[in-house]
Amino acid sequence: MLSAIGRAFRTPDLRRKLLFTLGIIAIFRLGAFIPSPGIDYSAVQACLKGGGDTSGGIYQLVNLFSGGALLQVSIFALGIMPYITASIIIQLLRVVIPRFQELHLEGAQGQSKLTQYTRYLTIALGLLNATTLVALARSGNLLGGCGQDGTPGAIIPDSSIVATVLIIITLTAGTGLIMWLGELVTEKGVGNGMSLLIFTSIVARFPTSLGEIWKTKGPGTFFIVILLGIVVVALVVFVEQSQRRIPVQYAKRMVGRRTVGGTNTYIPIKVNMAGVVPVIFASSLLYLPSLVSQFVIGNNAANAPAWATWINDNLTKGDHPIYMVMYFLLIVGFTYFYVAITFNPEEVSDNMKKYGGFIPGIRAGKPTADYLQYVLSRITLPGALYLGLVALIPLIALVLINANQNFPFGGTSLLIMVGVGLETVKQIDAQLQQRHYEGLLR
């Protein structure tokens, strides 16, 4: 492995790409520790060390994608989450708005237009998220009631409109800068820039998480977590690489004086076609009731409505059985929903028929679309159950060893790490093989 890395760095153009990517990653991590203007950084640190409750709902997800910058209230506090949300929304709008689907089918020019829409929506969501973040910080709900406006050691000492607007603009600009850095890596570096930045955010928290487990639970629990992590990573790699290959044969046809076709290929249908998107959907949807209950209850818990109290008791913490069951069911449902809108059997069948392709034993046209739909529905079930179980790993760890905040091997983090890591290594290996090297994986 070390010799393979050495070959990669001995290739001049690949070395430049790797160093450029590492430089962008260093800038991204540096921004996670630069406090936003108007934020009392010492008060933030005091709240975090004082045990402020940050385990609820979407906090973990956003803080995960920002590499811990959210709870530091740094200039990169929003992380890449607004861009991820914007990308998912634009992708879903293709089903609702015909114009978006037309742009998707236009090729590179249409894709660039959709990318431009995604950028605009990212900035809009950044403004919305930044405003919400400032409101939560002022009310004390960001750090579990610590650092509330008007109390000693408030996170935002200056409550003027100018200071508030400055913080919101800074956080939004940080989101725009992260988006630009990710696009630079995609264009001039190695791998998908946005995915690598998310990967960096997750991996950056590993030393702290493992150190906290050693400190609070002892070496016995630490080594059990490491062993469990290795097993889970191996299983996730196995499932992520698993696919159902549907054979496709193309008939021979004459194009001018040449005979083309007559080849055999296959349609790869992955067990986990939805990736990590259903987990993000489920986390975001489960956070909405808890957010509403927080605003309804406020500082008057004694006179709160019964429904708000029930939500606050059952749907706020991940260790509650009702929360776990709803989380699992939402992931399964969103997996089927997302696969249904991203893989269109009729479109695949029409494209195969247009170029003279057919599945052996299946007639072209509607029978092919029905067969693809049948296979897709059968293979999506184990993929959905797999996603739900992997997402529950940190919640189960919270119950068994009380290490939800510090358990790195599970849920969204593990899925992203394995997926991005495999894809990046494949791209580096492909570039090495183009230059007649043995490759990184051999």
C-alpha positions as CSV (number, residue, x, y, z in Angstrom):
1,M,0.0,0.0,0.0
2,L,2.8,2.4,0.9
3,S,4.6,1.6,-2.4
4,A,1.4,2.3,-4.3
5,I,1.1,5.7,-2.5
6,G,4.7,6.4,-3.5
7,R,3.9,5.7,-7.1
8,A,1.0,8.1,-7.0
9,F,3.2,10.9,-5.7
10,R,6.0,10.1,-8.2
11,T,3.6,10.8,-11.1
12,P,4.0,14.6,-11.6
13,D,0.4,15.6,-12.6
14,L,-1.2,13.2,-10.1
15,R,1.1,14.6,-7.4
16,R,0.0,18.1,-8.2
17,K,-3.7,17.1,-8.0
18,L,-3.1,15.3,-4.7
19,L,-1.2,18.2,-3.1
20,F,-3.8,20.7,-4.3
21,T,-6.6,18.5,-2.8
22,L,-4.7,18.3,0.5
23,G,-4.2,22.1,0.5
24,I,-7.9,22.7,0.1
25,I,-8.6,20.3,2.9
26,A,-6.2,22.1,5.2
27,I,-8.0,25.4,4.4
28,F,-11.3,23.8,5.1
29,R,-10.2,22.5,8.5
30,L,-8.7,25.8,9.4
31,G,-12.0,27.6,8.8
32,A,-13.7,25.3,11.3
33,F,-11.7,26.9,14.2
34,I,-12.0,30.6,13.2
35,P,-14.8,32.1,15.3
36,S,-17.5,34.2,13.6
37,P,-17.4,37.9,14.4
38,G,-19.5,38.9,17.4
39,I,-19.2,35.4,19.0
40,D,-17.7,35.0,22.4
41,Y,-15.5,32.0,21.8
42,S,-14.6,31.6,25.4
43,A,-18.3,31.4,26.3
44,V,-18.8,28.7,23.7
45,Q,-15.9,26.7,25.0
46,A,-17.2,27.1,28.6
47,C,-20.7,25.8,27.5
48,L,-19.2,22.8,25.7
49,K,-17.0,21.9,28.7
50,G,-19.8,22.5,31.1
51,G,-21.8,19.7,29.5
52,G,-24.3,21.6,27.3
53,D,-26.8,19.2,25.8
54,T,-26.1,18.9,22.1
55,S,-27.3,15.4,21.5
56,G,-30.7,16.2,20.0
57,G,-31.9,15.6,16.5
58,I,-30.3,17.4,13.7
59,Y,-27.5,18.9,15.8
60,Q,-25.5,15.7,15.4
61,L,-26.0,15.6,11.6
62,V,-25.1,19.2,10.9
63,N,-22.2,19.1,13.4
64,L,-21.0,15.9,11.7
65,F,-21.0,17.5,8.2
66,S,-19.3,20.7,9.6
67,G,-16.5,18.8,11.3
68,G,-17.5,20.1,14.7
69,A,-17.7,23.7,13.5
70,L,-21.4,24.1,14.3
71,L,-20.9,23.9,18.0
72,Q,-17.8,26.1,17.7
73,V,-20.0,28.7,16.0
74,S,-17.1,29.3,13.5
75,I,-17.2,30.9,10.1
76,F,-17.8,27.4,8.6
77,A,-20.4,26.5,11.2
78,L,-23.1,25.5,8.6
79,G,-20.6,23.3,6.8
80,I,-21.7,21.6,3.6
81,M,-25.2,20.9,4.8
82,P,-27.0,23.7,2.8
83,Y,-25.4,22.4,-0.4
84,I,-26.4,18.9,0.3
85,T,-30.0,20.0,1.0
86,A,-30.1,22.1,-2.1
87,S,-28.8,19.3,-4.3
88,I,-31.4,16.9,-3.0
89,I,-34.2,19.5,-3.5
90,I,-33.1,20.2,-7.1
91,Q,-33.0,16.4,-7.7
92,L,-36.5,16.0,-6.3
93,L,-37.8,18.9,-8.3
94,R,-37.0,17.0,-11.5
95,V,-40.0,14.8,-10.8
96,V,-42.3,17.8,-10.2
97,I,-41.0,20.4,-12.7
98,P,-40.7,19.2,-16.3
99,R,-38.3,21.9,-17.2
100,F,-35.7,20.5,-14.7
101,Q,-36.1,17.1,-16.2
102,E,-35.5,18.6,-19.7
103,L,-32.3,20.3,-18.4
104,H,-31.2,17.0,-16.9
105,L,-31.5,15.3,-20.3
106,E,-29.7,18.0,-22.3
107,G,-26.3,16.9,-21.3
108,A,-23.5,19.1,-20.1
109,Q,-25.2,22.4,-20.9
110,G,-28.3,21.4,-18.9
111,Q,-26.3,20.0,-16.0
112,S,-24.4,23.3,-15.7
113,K,-27.8,25.2,-15.5
114,L,-29.0,22.8,-12.8
115,T,-25.7,23.4,-11.0
116,Q,-26.2,27.1,-11.1
117,Y,-29.7,26.7,-9.6
118,T,-28.2,24.5,-6.9
119,R,-25.7,27.3,-6.0
120,Y,-28.4,29.9,-5.8
121,L,-30.5,27.6,-3.6
122,T,-27.5,26.9,-1.4
123,I,-27.0,30.6,-0.6
124,A,-30.7,31.0,0.2
125,L,-30.7,28.0,2.5
126,G,-27.4,29.3,4.0
127,L,-29.2,32.5,4.9
128,L,-32.1,30.6,6.4
129,N,-29.9,28.3,8.4
130,A,-27.6,31.1,9.6
131,T,-30.7,33.0,10.9
132,T,-31.9,29.9,12.7
133,L,-28.5,29.3,14.2
134,V,-28.2,32.8,15.5
135,A,-31.7,32.6,17.0
136,L,-30.9,29.2,18.7
137,A,-27.6,30.7,20.0
138,R,-29.4,33.7,21.5
139,S,-32.1,31.6,23.1
140,G,-29.6,29.1,24.6
141,N,-31.1,26.1,22.7
142,L,-28.0,25.7,20.6
143,L,-26.0,24.4,23.5
144,G,-28.7,23.0,25.8
145,G,-29.7,26.3,27.6
146,C,-26.1,27.5,28.0
147,G,-24.9,30.9,26.8
148,Q,-28.4,32.4,26.6
149,D,-28.8,36.1,25.7
150,G,-28.9,38.2,28.9
151,T,-27.0,35.7,31.1
152,P,-23.4,36.0,32.2
153,G,-21.1,34.6,29.5
154,A,-23.6,34.8,26.7
155,I,-22.4,33.4,23.3
156,I,-23.5,36.6,21.5
157,P,-22.8,39.5,23.9
158,D,-23.9,42.2,21.4
159,S,-27.6,41.9,20.7
160,S,-27.8,44.8,18.2
161,I,-29.2,44.3,14.7
162,V,-25.9,45.2,13.1
163,A,-24.0,42.4,15.0
164,T,-26.8,39.9,14.2
165,V,-26.7,40.8,10.4
166,L,-22.9,40.6,10.4
167,I,-22.9,37.1,11.9
168,I,-25.6,35.9,9.5
169,I,-23.7,37.3,6.5
170,T,-20.4,35.7,7.7
171,L,-22.0,32.3,8.2
172,T,-23.6,32.4,4.7
173,A,-20.4,33.5,3.1
174,G,-18.7,30.6,4.8
175,T,-21.2,28.2,3.2
176,G,-20.5,29.9,-0.2
177,L,-16.7,29.5,0.3
178,I,-17.0,25.8,1.2
179,M,-19.1,25.3,-2.0
180,W,-16.4,27.0,-4.0
181,L,-13.6,25.0,-2.4
182,G,-15.5,21.7,-3.2
183,E,-15.9,22.7,-6.8
184,L,-12.2,23.5,-7.0
185,V,-11.3,20.1,-5.8
186,T,-13.6,18.5,-8.3
187,E,-12.1,20.5,-11.2
188,K,-8.4,20.5,-10.3
189,G,-8.0,17.9,-7.6
190,V,-8.8,14.2,-7.1
191,G,-12.3,12.9,-6.5
192,N,-15.6,14.6,-5.9
193,G,-14.8,17.8,-3.9
194,M,-18.0,18.0,-1.9
195,S,-17.8,14.4,-0.9
196,L,-14.2,14.7,0.1
197,L,-14.9,17.8,2.3
198,I,-17.7,15.8,4.1
199,F,-15.3,12.9,4.4
200,T,-12.7,15.2,6.0
201,S,-15.2,16.6,8.5
202,I,-16.1,13.1,9.7
203,V,-12.6,11.7,9.9
204,A,-11.4,14.9,11.7
205,R,-13.7,14.0,14.7
206,F,-12.4,10.4,15.0
207,P,-9.3,11.1,17.3
208,T,-11.5,13.2,19.7
209,S,-14.3,10.6,19.8
210,L,-12.0,7.7,20.4
211,G,-10.0,9.6,23.0
212,E,-13.2,10.5,24.9
213,I,-14.2,6.8,24.9
214,W,-10.8,5.8,26.3
215,K,-11.1,8.6,28.9
216,T,-14.7,8.0,30.1
217,K,-15.2,4.2,29.5
218,G,-11.7,2.8,29.9
219,P,-9.4,0.7,27.6
220,G,-11.7,-2.3,27.7
221,T,-14.6,-0.5,26.1
222,F,-12.2,1.3,23.8
223,F,-10.9,-1.9,22.3
224,I,-14.4,-3.4,22.0
225,V,-15.4,-0.3,20.0
226,I,-12.4,-0.6,17.8
227,L,-13.1,-4.3,17.1
228,L,-16.8,-3.6,16.5
229,G,-15.8,-0.7,14.2
230,I,-13.6,-3.0,12.1
231,V,-16.3,-5.6,11.7
232,V,-19.0,-3.0,10.8
233,V,-16.7,-1.3,8.3
234,A,-16.0,-4.7,6.6
235,L,-19.7,-5.5,6.4
236,V,-20.5,-2.0,5.0
237,V,-17.8,-2.3,2.4
238,F,-19.2,-5.7,1.4
239,V,-22.8,-4.4,1.0
240,E,-21.8,-1.2,-0.7
241,Q,-19.9,-3.2,-3.3
242,S,-22.7,-5.7,-3.8
243,Q,-24.9,-5.4,-6.9
244,R,-27.3,-7.3,-9.0
245,R,-26.1,-7.5,-12.6
246,I,-28.9,-7.9,-15.1
247,P,-27.5,-9.2,-18.4
248,V,-28.2,-7.1,-21.5
249,Q,-27.4,-8.2,-25.1
250,Y,-27.3,-5.9,-28.1
251,A,-28.3,-7.1,-31.5
252,K,-26.0,-6.6,-34.5
253,R,-27.1,-3.8,-36.9
254,M,-25.6,-2.0,-39.9
255,V,-24.5,1.6,-39.6
256,G,-23.3,2.6,-43.1
257,R,-20.9,-0.1,-44.1
258,R,-20.0,-1.2,-40.6
259,T,-21.6,-3.8,-38.3
260,V,-22.1,-2.5,-34.8
261,G,-23.6,-4.2,-31.7
262,G,-23.6,-7.8,-30.9
263,T,-22.0,-7.2,-27.5
264,N,-23.0,-8.4,-24.1
265,T,-23.1,-6.1,-21.1
266,Y,-25.1,-5.7,-17.9
267,I,-27.1,-3.2,-15.8
268,P,-25.6,-2.9,-12.3
269,I,-28.3,-2.4,-9.6
270,K,-26.6,-1.8,-6.3
271,V,-28.1,-3.1,-3.1
272,N,-27.9,0.4,-1.6
273,M,-28.9,2.6,-4.5
274,A,-30.1,5.4,-2.3
275,G,-26.8,6.0,-0.5
276,V,-27.0,8.2,2.6
277,V,-29.9,10.4,1.5
278,P,-32.7,8.5,3.3
279,V,-30.8,8.8,6.6
280,I,-30.5,12.6,6.1
281,F,-34.2,12.8,5.2
282,A,-35.3,10.8,8.3
283,S,-33.0,12.8,10.6
284,S,-34.4,16.1,9.3
285,L,-38.0,15.0,9.4
286,L,-37.7,13.7,13.0
287,Y,-36.1,17.0,14.1
288,L,-39.1,19.1,13.0
289,P,-41.5,17.9,15.8
290,S,-38.8,18.5,18.4
291,L,-38.1,22.0,17.1
292,V,-41.8,22.9,17.2
293,S,-42.0,21.5,20.8
294,Q,-39.0,23.6,21.9
295,F,-40.6,26.8,20.7
296,V,-44.0,25.9,22.2
297,I,-42.6,24.8,25.6
298,G,-39.9,27.5,25.8
299,N,-39.1,28.3,29.5
300,N,-42.6,27.4,30.7
301,A,-42.5,23.6,30.9
302,A,-45.1,23.4,33.6
303,N,-47.9,24.9,31.4
304,A,-46.8,23.2,28.1
305,P,-49.5,21.4,26.1
306,A,-49.6,17.6,26.5
307,W,-48.6,16.9,22.8
308,A,-45.5,19.1,23.1
309,T,-44.5,17.4,26.3
310,W,-45.0,14.0,24.7
311,I,-42.8,15.0,21.7
312,N,-40.2,16.4,24.1
313,D,-40.1,13.2,26.1
314,N,-40.2,10.6,23.2
315,L,-38.9,12.2,20.0
316,T,-36.0,14.3,21.2
317,K,-33.5,11.7,22.5
318,G,-32.2,8.9,20.3
319,D,-32.2,6.4,23.2
320,H,-36.0,6.2,23.4
321,P,-37.6,3.1,21.7
322,I,-40.3,5.2,20.0
323,Y,-37.6,7.4,18.4
324,M,-35.7,4.4,17.2
325,V,-38.7,2.7,15.7
326,M,-39.8,5.9,13.9
327,Y,-36.3,6.6,12.7
328,F,-36.0,3.0,11.3
329,L,-39.4,3.1,9.5
330,L,-38.7,6.6,8.0
331,I,-35.4,5.4,6.6
332,V,-37.0,2.3,5.0
333,G,-39.8,4.5,3.5
334,F,-37.5,7.2,2.2
335,T,-35.2,4.5,0.7
336,Y,-38.1,3.2,-1.5
337,F,-39.1,6.8,-2.3
338,Y,-35.7,7.9,-3.3
339,V,-34.9,4.8,-5.4
340,A,-38.3,5.2,-7.2
341,I,-37.4,8.8,-8.3
342,T,-33.8,8.2,-9.2
343,F,-34.1,4.9,-11.2
344,N,-36.8,4.9,-13.9
345,P,-37.3,1.4,-15.3
346,E,-39.4,2.7,-18.3
347,E,-36.6,5.1,-19.3
348,V,-34.0,2.4,-19.1
349,S,-36.2,0.1,-21.1
350,D,-36.8,2.7,-23.8
351,N,-33.1,3.5,-24.1
352,M,-32.3,-0.2,-24.4
353,K,-35.0,-0.6,-27.1
354,K,-33.7,2.4,-29.0
355,Y,-30.2,0.9,-29.4
356,G,-31.3,-2.7,-30.0
357,G,-30.7,-4.0,-26.5
358,F,-32.7,-6.6,-24.7
359,I,-32.6,-8.8,-21.6
360,P,-32.3,-12.5,-22.6
361,G,-35.7,-14.2,-22.1
362,I,-37.5,-10.8,-21.7
363,R,-39.3,-9.0,-24.5
364,A,-38.4,-5.4,-25.2
365,G,-40.7,-2.6,-24.1
366,K,-43.1,-2.9,-21.2
367,P,-42.2,-6.5,-20.2
368,T,-38.6,-5.2,-19.8
369,A,-39.7,-2.3,-17.7
370,D,-41.9,-4.6,-15.5
371,Y,-39.0,-7.0,-15.0
372,L,-36.6,-4.2,-14.0
373,Q,-39.3,-2.8,-11.6
374,Y,-39.7,-6.3,-10.1
375,V,-35.9,-6.7,-9.6
376,L,-35.6,-3.2,-8.2
377,S,-38.4,-3.7,-5.6
378,R,-36.9,-7.0,-4.5
379,I,-33.4,-5.7,-4.1
380,T,-34.4,-2.4,-2.4
381,L,-35.9,-4.2,0.6
382,P,-32.5,-5.6,1.9
383,G,-30.9,-2.3,1.0
384,A,-33.5,-0.3,3.1
385,L,-33.2,-2.7,6.0
386,Y,-29.4,-2.4,5.9
387,L,-29.6,1.4,5.9
388,G,-31.9,1.4,8.9
389,L,-29.8,-1.0,10.9
390,V,-26.5,0.9,10.2
391,A,-28.2,4.2,11.1
392,L,-29.3,2.6,14.4
393,I,-25.8,1.6,15.4
394,P,-25.0,4.9,17.2
395,L,-28.4,4.9,19.0
396,I,-27.8,1.4,20.2
397,A,-24.3,2.4,21.4
398,L,-26.0,5.2,23.4
399,V,-28.1,2.6,25.2
400,L,-25.4,-0.1,25.7
401,I,-22.2,2.0,26.5
402,N,-23.6,5.5,26.7
403,A,-21.3,6.6,23.9
404,N,-23.6,8.1,21.3
405,Q,-21.8,11.4,21.0
406,N,-18.4,9.7,20.8
407,F,-19.3,6.6,18.8
408,P,-17.7,7.1,15.4
409,F,-18.5,3.8,13.7
410,G,-22.1,4.0,12.6
411,G,-24.9,5.8,10.9
412,T,-24.3,8.5,8.4
413,S,-20.6,8.9,9.2
414,L,-19.7,5.2,8.3
415,L,-21.7,5.2,5.1
416,I,-20.1,8.4,3.8
417,M,-16.6,7.3,4.8
418,V,-16.8,4.0,3.1
419,G,-18.5,5.3,0.0
420,V,-16.2,8.3,-0.5
421,G,-13.1,6.3,0.4
422,L,-13.8,3.6,-2.2
423,E,-14.7,6.1,-4.9
424,T,-11.6,8.2,-4.4
425,V,-9.3,5.2,-4.4
426,K,-10.9,3.9,-7.6
427,Q,-10.3,7.3,-9.3
428,I,-6.6,7.4,-8.2
429,D,-6.2,3.8,-9.4
430,A,-7.7,4.6,-12.8
431,Q,-5.4,7.5,-13.3
432,L,-2.4,5.4,-12.4
433,Q,-3.4,2.7,-14.8
434,Q,-3.7,5.2,-17.6
435,R,0.0,5.9,-17.1
436,H,0.9,2.2,-17.3
437,Y,1.5,1.8,-13.6
438,E,0.2,-1.2,-11.7
439,G,-2.4,0.9,-9.9
440,L,-3.2,1.7,-6.3
441,L,-5.3,-1.4,-5.6
442,R,-2.8,-3.9,-6.8
